[in-house]
Amino acid sequence: MTETETLISCYHCGLDCPNDEIKIEEKYFCCEGCKTVYSILDQNNLCNYYDLEKMNGNSPELAEFSFLDVEDISSKLLNFQNEEISKVSFYIPSIHCSSCLYLLENMYRINQEIKYSQVDFLNKTVNITFNHNKLSIRQLAELLTQLGYKPLLSPADHSKANRITQDRKLLTRLGVAGFCAGNIMLFSFPEYFGLEDSIYQSLFGYLNIALALPVVVYSASGYFESVYKSLQKGFINIDFPIMLSILVAFFRGIYEVVVNNGAGYFDSLTGLIFFLLIGKWFQQKTYNFLSFERDYKSYFPMAVTLLEWGQEKTIPIADLKKGDKIVVRNGELIPADSFLYKGNANIDFSFVTGESAIIHKNIGDYIYAGGRQEGEKLELEVLNDVSQSYLTQLWNTDTFKKTNESRIKIFSNLVGKYFTIGVLTLAFSVAFYWYWTDQSKMLNAFTAILIIACPCTLALSYPFALGNALRIFGKQNLYLKNGDIIEQMAHCDAIVFDKTGTITDSKESKVQFESIRVLSTLEENLLSALVRNSTHPIALKIRKFLIQESQLKFNFFKETPGLGIEGQYEGIIIKLGSDKLVKVPFEKQKNLKFKDSIAHLSFNDKYVGNFAVPNNYRVGIEKTITELTKKYDTYLLSGDNDAERAQLEKSFYIKKNLQFNFSPHDKLNFIKHLQEKGKKVLMIGDGLNDAGALKQADMGIVVTEDTLNFTPMSDGILKADQLKELPKYLEYSQFGMKLIQFSYGFSLMYNTIGLVFAVQGTLSPIVAAILMPLNSITLVSIASFGMIWKGKKLFSN
């Protein structure tokens, strides 16, 4: 083995190579592991990973994951599995930068059996979808380890432990800076009092250099690391001016001590770093304090039907426990991993996979959370505790996100891109000016400009304002996917309502039945069994009207949006729905007794009668619509006939804004037409017959009573009794956008005033170091407490 005469760095991880024997062409590696990773990247054309950032010195260690070959163990790690696809989440502590994100989200290029991977950077987790028939979970874990991202398969609270570690590191750096800054100030007393003694002045000067060194090298290292990583990725971040001011002050101080036998600027330098770190610590504590209750997932408005001793009752999904028996009807979501013991399961896993493919499940099968039943009702036993955060993650998947770009984010990115360059240009220009005018002000002016100008508000105001808005909306029973939805909501100028189940209250309606003959006992049982499988408002009302519950099981069941429901039992076909599904005799159609929402009934295509459900409108809805019509273009779309046109025209002033006999496809096309005219459309529906319209709209909100029937196409879920508060929700979203814009203006004013003093050389760098974090804290406080104040003003509870 030949020892290298000079140190050679590993091309992959950056560590020193013990010899020059492990290499590919002219690239040397410290071990076979690094060489393997490079080979994998090279074979898959991913070597631009090294252009983003070198690894941080962690040599990959091939780990043993043999225990993952045991199915009982590996299955517990899975979030989902069907005949071909599995989904798993790994906690990976070594995720630390954008190059990690790049590599982990491009794993499909390394192994084609990996279909999709997404990194949650803050929680250091990666969610991977893969083909388990050709790639086992053990092989997946080993591949991650080979790439230098060994998954940690421990159930510990990683995020909390990571936060504690980060706090401890920051406090240690702060302690070192404080200790050294205090002692440097003691050694600088002769300078402060004008006691000129060349011997002690020189000695203290060199002692100050020695004390300043750990402050610059260790305490300020976070700024150097941040700048180094950003430069490797090809851009200058906001820490660059701070790093530059530290280096200028440090080397200028050394020059003063060594060449001019002066005291240097080490008291100001170490004081600057000390106060910067105090500001960073104070910021961190402030953010934690303001964001500790922003988790809106705990308010997620889902209820589930619990089965106890043969009786059904509705409970909040958070109360669901392992071992509970539940009922899931057509269109409802499986809330937790469950065991199927009754019913014919046809599960749409589009929430999980992003593809609407129906998968049949047999009695005794395991069904993962997140699937949607398409067909008759199911009875399930819960095997794992429900995870609302998992369901929220599925609801908020990129597959269903709309392409609307955030105007504020675009503005923030544009400003952030050129801000630092502008600050650097100004600082050097001012330094050049003072160099020729008054050199005593040059360093102060240069350093103060670099520190005082900070665009932090561009990155902080938006998430803190909208994060608090999400929380407050959640408490008001409006649940939105993410903060960006609030911006879309604020910009909407047209509102489209669905009628049945949205502005009508099915709970208050009394069903009226008109029949041409008396139903037999079997027919009554078939009808009862049919409506028990559906969550449509009319079906629910008919179910209550019949009183008697039937346990008959259909050979076939189908629910068609906009048409109705049908089933087959031992050769008998029963249909319930519109006249497009049920053949209604012409004379009967002409002489209908009732003119409300009608559901026709037939057995073996022989007309029997119809159920009429009078439309009782939600409390306060007329006032709500009247108020909205004053500010927005308001429309009503209904699949029913126009029997209630006269009553609705009292609320909708423009007759052409009322549209009847609209199919789901008609609703979608109507919204497209509005958008082509330049309108930003907010669609309010029940999610049953208008999924396409909800997806097409700029923002779609589903109104729900107490069922788990929300759609992945919706952007928000609203409890039905809160629909009357819609004008306040819209006002609140608009206030949020104005508050963010105000915070930007405030930051601009702050930076302008600060720079006026900084360019004159009258602002001390230490004062600038104190003011900089105060700016961020002030802006975060404005964004957070402003939204809280407005929320309390608008919402009584």
Summary of the structure (lengths in Angstrom):
residues: 797
radius of gyration: 33.1
end to end distance: 76.0
largest distance: 117.4
contacts: 2618
relative contact order: 0.08
helix: 49%
strand: 17%
